[in-house]
Amino acid sequence: VKGVQVKCTESNRGISIEINASLLFDPAQAVLNQESIQVLTAVAKVLATDTHQVQIEGHTDNLPIASPIFPSNWELSSARASSVTRLFVDNGVAPQRIVVIGYADNRPVDSNDTPEGRARNRRVTVMILAENEGQTTDLTLDPDIRSAPQVP
């Protein structure tokens, strides 16, 4: 969807809030702009009263960056996710509930062949993980193979 700035989806993994980077940061920067701080603070205050794990993902387009601060898109995507994380922690979200991931340009949601597609790929995703996310269930197998169900 072209022109989407914030996209919320729900899946079996949890609730995903995808925010276009242009709403949060100046180009090639990882410092949150003033307008985004107020909105993200409101989100943080809601998350602070919750118990779900939160995964904050930074994404970039595929255009290379090579600045003294960000030698590659890995550093830029990680720094952007970290900026959101610091704001969340400063507003009461328990740090042990947060995971920060920088994906660089490796998980595009649109084509990098157009300016619109590249703009869509520059984003931060706040993933509020489902309660059972990451949980595993051990299954015990009967050591007596003869008691295992037979395939006809």
trRosetta pair geometry for C-beta under 8 A, 3 or more apart (Angstrom, degrees):
i j d omega theta_ij theta_ji phi_ij phi_ji
1 4 4.5 65 98 -32 108 127
1 7 7.5 141 54 -95 126 130
2 116 5.4 -8 -134 178 110 136
2 120 7.4 -90 -117 -64 53 128
4 7 5.2 37 159 -61 132 108
4 20 7.3 157 108 -47 61 119
4 120 7.3 54 56 -122 92 102
5 19 7.3 7 154 -154 67 59
5 20 4.6 -84 -147 18 56 126
5 22 7.5 -88 -131 68 96 100
5 23 5.5 99 -178 -51 110 131
6 17 6.9 -13 -168 -172 96 85
6 18 7.0 156 -156 83 44 58
6 19 5.4 -2 -108 -107 82 69
6 20 7.1 -99 -60 3 50 84
6 23 7.2 -9 -57 4 92 170
7 16 7.8 -4 107 112 85 97
7 17 7.7 158 81 -156 46 40
7 18 4.4 -10 59 58 95 109
8 15 6.7 -5 -168 -175 95 96
8 16 6.9 161 -151 85 46 57
8 17 5.4 -9 -101 -103 83 68
8 18 7.6 -168 -74 21 34 73
9 15 7.4 169 87 -153 41 53
9 16 4.9 -6 58 55 87 106
9 18 7.5 19 7 -5 100 110
10 14 7.4 -87 -143 144 66 28
10 15 5.2 -23 -101 -101 79 73
10 16 7.6 -174 -82 18 30 75
11 14 7.0 1 62 42 73 33
11 16 7.0 19 11 -9 104 114
12 130 6.5 -48 167 -19 46 159
13 16 7.5 38 86 -50 115 105
13 127 6.9 -34 133 -170 117 121
13 129 6.4 -64 166 -132 74 70
13 130 6.0 -170 161 -2 21 107
13 133 6.0 66 -158 -105 61 120
14 52 6.9 132 -139 -174 135 138
14 127 5.9 99 77 174 123 81
14 128 5.0 -150 161 94 124 56
14 129 4.3 -136 -38 -134 153 23
14 130 4.2 -148 -75 -34 77 66
14 133 6.0 -31 -39 -48 114 141
15 127 7.5 161 84 -157 45 48
15 128 4.5 -1 58 55 95 107
16 125 5.8 -18 -166 -169 98 111
16 126 7.5 149 -159 79 47 49
16 127 5.2 -12 -106 -106 76 77
16 128 7.8 -153 -71 24 31 68
17 43 7.3 -156 95 -137 171 143
17 125 6.9 151 78 -159 48 56
17 126 4.4 -9 60 58 104 99
17 127 7.8 -161 26 -73 65 34
17 128 7.5 47 -6 -11 100 99
18 109 7.7 43 -160 -35 155 167
18 123 5.5 10 -176 170 90 141
18 124 7.8 165 -153 86 49 39
18 125 4.8 -18 -102 -104 72 87
19 23 5.7 -101 176 64 97 128
19 24 6.0 82 128 -40 122 120
19 36 8.0 107 165 -140 142 120
19 123 6.2 153 77 -162 43 85
19 124 5.2 -16 62 63 99 86
19 125 7.4 173 18 -87 69 36
19 126 7.2 32 -5 -3 111 98
20 23 5.2 93 73 -2 83 102
20 24 7.7 178 97 1 48 92
20 119 7.0 16 -157 158 120 84
20 120 7.1 -64 -111 -122 104 41
20 122 6.9 54 -166 90 69 79
20 123 5.5 -55 -111 -102 36 89
21 24 5.6 -73 -152 47 44 104
21 25 5.4 -34 179 40 87 106
21 59 7.8 -136 -47 73 118 74
21 60 7.9 32 -43 -106 161 57
21 80 6.7 -32 -125 -152 111 153
21 122 3.9 -77 25 144 133 94
21 123 5.5 -121 -32 -84 82 28
21 124 6.4 106 -88 -17 74 83
22 25 7.6 -76 -107 60 20 63
22 119 6.6 -2 -28 -161 129 100
22 122 7.0 81 -34 97 77 121
23 35 7.5 -103 -174 101 69 114
23 36 5.8 119 140 -89 76 112
24 32 5.8 -59 -176 -128 83 75
24 33 6.5 156 168 21 28 90
24 36 4.4 100 -119 -122 57 168
24 40 7.7 68 -119 -50 103 132
24 80 7.2 94 110 -161 135 106
24 83 7.8 135 163 97 119 129
24 84 7.4 -30 -153 -73 145 105
24 124 6.1 7 5 12 166 129
25 29 4.9 -168 -179 83 103 85
25 30 6.2 -20 -124 -109 142 24
25 31 6.8 120 -129 61 89 44
25 32 6.7 -71 -80 -106 72 36
25 33 6.3 169 -107 -22 22 94
25 36 7.8 -31 -42 11 48 158
25 80 6.2 -75 -37 -120 151 109
25 83 7.7 102 -81 67 114 160
26 29 4.3 34 66 25 87 137
26 31 7.5 2 22 62 99 88
26 33 6.3 114 -39 -71 77 114
28 65 5.9 163 -129 -132 100 130
28 67 6.6 106 174 -25 122 144
28 70 7.1 -157 -171 45 82 141
28 76 7.1 -73 -148 -122 54 136
30 69 8.0 -151 16 141 114 128
30 70 7.5 136 -25 -67 120 128
30 76 6.3 -162 -63 -152 113 60
30 79 3.6 -24 -142 124 170 111
30 80 4.7 -120 -130 -71 90 61
30 82 7.4 29 169 58 130 94
30 83 5.3 180 161 -32 83 133
31 83 6.5 -174 -117 -124 27 143
32 36 5.1 -123 -170 83 97 117
32 37 5.3 115 127 -71 127 83
32 40 6.9 -81 -147 24 148 151
32 83 5.2 169 -38 156 92 123
32 84 7.3 119 -76 -78 122 59
32 87 6.4 29 -16 -52 161 141
33 36 5.3 84 61 11 77 104
33 37 7.4 -135 97 -20 38 88
34 37 5.8 -49 -154 16 34 116
34 38 7.8 30 158 -16 61 96
35 38 6.8 -58 -170 26 35 105
35 39 7.4 18 147 -4 65 110
36 39 5.8 -64 -154 44 44 107
36 40 5.6 35 156 -15 79 113
37 40 6.0 -61 -140 45 26 106
37 41 6.0 34 158 -27 64 109
37 87 6.7 -146 -135 -130 75 139
38 41 5.8 -54 -148 31 26 115
38 42 6.9 28 153 -19 60 102
39 42 5.8 -54 -158 31 33 112
39 43 6.8 31 147 -15 65 103
40 43 5.4 -50 -149 37 40 113
40 44 6.2 45 150 -24 68 104
40 84 6.3 -126 -149 -137 142 83
40 87 5.3 37 124 121 128 147
40 88 7.5 -88 166 -64 101 74
41 44 5.4 -51 -145 35 33 115
41 45 6.5 36 154 -23 64 101
41 87 6.7 -97 -76 173 68 110
41 91 5.4 176 -143 -95 72 155
42 45 5.9 -50 -149 30 31 111
42 46 7.0 30 152 -15 61 102
43 46 5.9 -58 -159 36 35 110
43 47 6.3 28 150 -14 69 111
43 88 7.8 -54 102 -101 94 95
43 126 7.0 83 159 89 145 173
44 47 5.6 -60 -144 44 33 109
44 48 6.1 45 154 -35 67 101
44 87 6.2 -131 -57 130 148 83
44 88 4.5 -164 -116 -123 108 59
44 90 7.8 0 173 68 161 69
44 91 3.6 75 123 83 137 135
44 92 6.7 125 151 48 96 81
44 93 5.6 -102 -156 -26 84 113
45 48 5.6 -40 -145 20 31 119
45 49 7.5 20 159 -10 56 101
45 91 5.9 -78 -62 163 66 118
45 92 6.8 58 -114 45 51 128
46 49 6.6 -69 -166 36 33 100
46 50 6.8 28 144 -22 66 116
47 50 5.3 -64 -149 34 42 118
47 52 7.8 -85 -144 59 84 95
47 54 6.2 33 -159 -70 137 147
47 88 6.4 -26 79 -151 142 111
47 93 4.9 3 112 -98 112 117
47 128 7.2 -140 -111 -102 106 115
48 88 8.0 -178 -64 -174 84 74
48 91 6.2 -116 -53 127 132 76
48 92 3.3 34 -132 107 141 112
48 93 5.1 -102 -85 -68 68 56
48 94 7.8 122 -138 -20 62 67
50 128 7.5 -15 128 -150 157 124
51 97 7.5 -147 -170 -112 40 138
52 97 7.3 92 100 -170 40 123
52 128 5.0 58 109 -177 145 87
52 129 5.7 175 176 61 101 64
52 130 7.6 -40 -138 -116 119 8
52 131 6.9 -89 -107 -77 88 59
53 97 5.4 -155 -119 -168 50 74
53 98 7.7 169 -167 -81 66 25
53 99 7.0 25 173 -5 108 104
53 128 7.9 145 81 -161 46 46
53 129 4.4 -14 73 44 95 127
53 133 6.5 -124 52 77 123 123
53 134 7.2 7 34 14 161 140
54 88 7.2 -139 105 177 157 161
54 93 6.7 -27 24 -175 151 137
54 97 5.6 54 15 132 90 96
54 98 5.0 -23 74 -104 98 71
54 99 7.4 -179 93 26 50 67
54 126 6.5 -18 -168 -170 105 87
54 127 6.9 147 -162 78 52 55
54 128 5.8 -21 -105 -104 79 60
54 129 7.0 -152 -83 2 25 88
55 98 7.6 150 -93 -159 29 54
55 99 4.7 -17 -113 66 75 103
55 101 6.5 9 -178 3 98 117
55 125 7.9 0 106 107 88 94
55 126 7.8 149 79 -162 50 39
55 127 4.1 -15 62 62 98 112
55 129 6.1 74 -9 -48 104 109
56 81 4.7 146 126 -165 96 92
56 84 5.2 -169 -162 90 140 120
56 85 5.2 -165 49 -66 155 91
56 88 7.5 -159 -60 0 144 147
56 98 6.4 1 -1 -164 110 104
56 99 7.2 175 25 84 66 51
56 100 5.3 -18 68 -110 99 66
56 101 7.2 167 85 27 48 71
56 124 6.8 -3 -174 -178 87 103
56 125 7.4 168 -153 85 42 53
56 126 5.6 -9 -107 -108 77 67
56 127 7.5 -161 -73 23 31 75
57 81 6.0 -56 -173 -105 9 131
57 101 4.7 -17 -109 72 75 104
57 102 7.7 157 -160 -91 56 23
57 103 5.9 22 -173 -13 104 115
57 107 7.9 -34 168 61 136 147
57 124 6.8 159 82 -160 54 54
57 125 4.3 -5 56 55 108 98
57 126 8.0 -160 24 -71 73 26
57 127 6.6 42 -7 -10 110 112
58 76 7.4 -160 152 120 133 59
58 77 3.5 156 116 179 105 66
58 78 5.8 -154 48 -63 140 19
58 79 7.3 106 -123 53 174 43
58 80 4.1 131 -128 71 126 100
58 81 3.5 -114 -30 -34 102 97
58 82 7.8 -33 -34 -3 138 65
58 100 7.9 19 -8 -175 102 86
58 101 7.1 -168 24 97 70 55
58 102 4.7 -15 61 -115 112 70
58 103 6.7 -177 82 23 55 74
58 124 5.6 -19 -103 -107 61 81
59 77 5.8 41 -87 -131 12 120
59 103 5.2 -10 -97 64 75 114
59 104 7.5 4 -142 91 47 13
59 105 7.4 92 -173 -105 74 36
59 107 6.0 -91 -114 69 121 94
59 108 7.7 145 -177 -95 126 43
59 109 7.9 52 148 -9 165 100
59 121 6.0 -116 141 171 115 66
59 122 6.7 -170 103 -131 81 24
59 123 5.0 4 57 57 115 75
59 124 7.2 -174 22 -82 79 34
59 125 7.0 45 -10 -9 117 100
60 63 7.9 -111 156 50 106 70
60 65 7.5 -95 -165 -5 153 123
60 73 4.1 -139 61 -157 152 113
60 76 5.6 66 -75 92 138 120
60 77 5.0 -108 -21 -65 99 102
60 103 8.0 -171 16 86 71 73
60 104 5.6 -39 35 -166 111 44
60 105 5.1 -62 84 -67 85 77
60 121 6.9 23 131 129 27 98
60 122 5.7 15 -139 -108 45 76
61 73 8.0 -129 66 -121 42 140
61 105 5.9 15 143 -114 21 112
61 108 7.6 57 -130 -108 55 108
61 112 5.5 137 -168 -126 91 103
61 117 7.8 111 -126 115 114 71
61 118 3.7 36 -127 -158 150 87
61 119 7.5 -4 -62 -48 132 24
61 121 4.5 108 -94 80 68 122
61 122 5.3 -41 -28 -51 89 91
62 73 7.7 -63 -127 -45 31 165
62 105 4.2 124 -88 -178 61 156
62 108 7.3 -32 -40 -68 103 130
62 112 4.3 29 17 -157 117 164
62 118 7.3 -103 28 -116 73 98
62 121 7.5 -5 -19 114 73 161
63 112 7.8 -175 -33 -170 71 117
63 118 6.6 41 -16 -150 110 139
64 72 7.2 -51 -152 -133 82 67
64 73 7.0 -107 -129 -31 44 101
65 70 5.2 -4 121 112 127 116
65 71 7.9 121 105 132 79 13
65 72 6.6 124 66 -153 80 20
65 73 5.8 115 23 -70 103 65
65 76 5.6 53 57 -34 153 144
66 70 7.8 -125 -114 101 14 70
66 71 6.0 16 -137 -155 63 49
66 72 7.2 16 -90 -77 67 51
67 70 5.0 38 51 48 100 78
67 71 7.4 -119 59 -74 45 35
68 71 7.9 5 -147 -68 17 75
69 75 7.5 -178 136 134 61 133
69 79 7.9 37 152 -74 103 171
70 73 7.7 47 167 -91 115 25
70 75 4.4 -175 -138 93 69 114
70 76 4.3 51 -153 -63 144 87
70 79 6.8 -103 -91 12 108 142
71 75 5.9 82 38 3 70 143
72 75 5.7 106 58 8 65 94
72 76 7.4 -128 108 2 40 93
72 104 7.0 -17 139 -120 99 128
73 76 5.3 -55 -142 43 43 113
73 77 5.8 41 160 -20 75 106
73 104 3.9 98 110 -150 103 90
73 105 5.3 15 126 -23 164 93
74 77 6.3 -59 -146 38 23 104
74 78 6.2 17 158 -13 61 114
74 102 5.7 96 -169 123 57 127
74 104 4.6 -32 -77 -69 56 119
75 78 5.9 -61 -145 42 28 109
75 79 6.0 27 159 -20 66 111
75 102 7.5 27 -104 175 9 163
76 79 5.9 -57 -143 37 26 109
76 80 6.4 26 159 -19 63 107
76 102 7.8 140 77 -155 44 125
76 104 7.7 89 57 -116 88 68
77 80 5.9 -54 -148 35 29 111
77 81 6.5 26 155 -14 63 107
77 102 3.8 128 101 -160 94 89
77 103 5.7 -112 163 50 154 51
77 104 4.9 -139 5 -75 143 37
77 105 8.0 -155 -51 -40 138 49
78 81 5.9 -58 -149 39 31 108
78 82 6.1 32 152 -20 65 110
78 100 7.0 82 -155 145 73 110
78 101 7.9 -89 -107 155 73 23
78 102 3.0 -61 -65 -46 72 147
79 82 5.4 -55 -144 39 31 115
79 83 6.4 41 154 -28 64 99
79 102 7.6 45 1 -96 48 136
80 83 5.7 -46 -150 25 32 114
80 84 7.0 28 153 -12 61 101
80 102 7.7 116 44 -113 83 97
80 124 5.7 -138 140 -78 110 114
81 84 6.0 -56 -157 37 35 109
81 85 6.3 38 146 -22 66 109
81 100 4.8 141 128 -161 116 91
81 101 6.3 -129 -161 61 171 41
81 102 5.7 -147 16 -76 130 72
81 124 6.1 166 -91 -134 63 103
82 85 5.2 -53 -145 37 36 117
82 86 6.3 39 157 -22 68 100
82 100 5.6 54 -81 -160 67 153
83 86 6.0 -49 -148 32 29 109
83 87 6.7 28 153 -15 61 104
84 87 5.8 -57 -154 37 33 111
84 88 6.4 34 150 -20 66 106
84 124 5.6 144 -32 173 150 151
84 126 6.9 -132 157 -78 144 104
85 88 5.6 -56 -150 36 32 112
85 89 6.3 27 156 -15 68 106
85 98 5.6 133 -139 160 104 147
85 100 5.1 -45 -53 -83 152 120
86 89 5.8 -55 -144 39 31 108
86 90 6.1 32 156 -19 65 109
87 90 5.7 -56 -145 40 29 113
87 91 6.3 9 158 -3 63 114
88 91 6.1 -75 -151 48 27 99
88 93 4.0 -25 160 33 95 140
88 98 6.6 137 95 -89 138 145
89 92 7.9 170 -170 32 27 13
89 93 5.7 -79 -83 67 41 84
89 94 7.9 17 -122 179 76 8
89 95 5.0 31 -116 -77 122 90
89 98 7.1 -93 -65 8 98 153
93 97 6.4 -109 171 65 88 122
93 98 6.4 77 132 -52 119 120
94 97 4.7 83 77 -3 93 109
94 98 7.7 179 95 -12 54 90
95 98 5.8 -65 -155 32 44 111
103 106 5.1 -125 172 55 86 95
103 107 4.7 -32 166 14 150 112
105 108 6.6 11 -179 -59 73 96
105 112 7.2 37 -168 -84 123 147
105 121 6.8 39 -138 156 79 134
108 111 7.3 78 148 -101 141 15
108 112 6.0 -95 -114 -42 153 97
108 117 7.6 32 -176 167 124 99
108 121 4.6 -30 -132 -115 84 124
109 120 5.9 -110 80 139 101 106
109 121 6.1 174 34 -98 75 64
109 123 7.5 -5 16 20 130 145
110 114 8.0 -70 145 55 113 100
110 116 7.4 -88 148 119 150 76
110 117 3.9 -152 130 -144 108 79
110 118 7.8 -110 90 -36 109 22
110 120 4.0 50 13 79 143 136
110 121 5.7 -127 49 -50 87 86
111 114 6.0 60 91 14 107 91
111 117 4.0 -56 72 -143 64 163
112 117 5.7 -138 -81 116 20 115
112 118 5.3 68 -142 -84 66 82
112 121 6.2 -15 -85 -6 86 159
113 117 6.2 31 46 48 58 151
114 117 4.4 94 56 6 86 104
114 118 6.9 -154 89 -4 45 84
115 118 5.8 -56 -146 39 32 110
115 119 6.2 36 154 -22 65 106
116 119 5.7 -53 -149 34 30 114
116 120 6.5 31 152 -20 63 105
117 120 5.6 -54 -151 34 33 112
117 121 6.5 31 152 -20 65 106
118 121 5.6 -56 -150 35 34 112
118 122 6.8 32 153 -20 66 101
119 122 6.0 -55 -153 31 33 108
120 123 7.2 -13 168 -40 43 121
129 133 3.8 -100 176 46 111 159
129 134 7.1 20 169 -7 148 108
130 133 4.7 124 57 -36 74 97
131 135 8.0 -3 132 -11 63 134
132 135 4.9 -84 -162 35 64 123
141 148 7.7 3 -169 -93 95 112
142 145 7.7 162 99 -78 90 26
142 147 4.9 -78 132 79 154 118
142 148 6.2 -171 59 -68 113 73
144 147 4.6 56 95 5 106 109
144 148 7.9 -171 102 -24 60 77
145 148 5.4 -32 -163 2 51 120
